Amino acid sequence: MHSDPAEIQRTVRKYYTIGGLLLVCTAITVAASYLHLAVPAAIAVALIIAATKGSMVASVFMHLSYERKWIYGCLLLTVVFFLVLIFIPLFTNLDGLGIGLPWSPK
């Protein structure tokens, strides 16, 4: 962070703005709890509000909005490991090594 007073004021203003938006989202959450929605709709509304609040906290207070390269790298690594874990059972069933085991398909 720069020691320029104007930059510090902008940063503090941004923190106050996000804090105020979090309070508004909390009020919306409380108001939504009094609406008697069907369970799927209530879950959808709660998840949308929670995702909005979580993204504000993560991007501003955890300074993740400035870490795009690391975030994309972590997402790419997650996708690669997900694909590896998805295809391991497929490859083990295709190689024939599981034939004859009690839990293998006949």
PEVENLIN-V654313 format. One line per field, one symbol per residue. psi: psi as a letter, one per 40 degrees, with the letter a starting at -180 (. if undefined). Layout:
# PEVENLIN-V654313
psi: ???
This chain:
# PEVENLIN-V654313
psi: iiehdddddddddddddddddddddddddddddehgiidddddddddddddddddddddddefeeefdddddddddddddddddddedddddddeedeheideii.
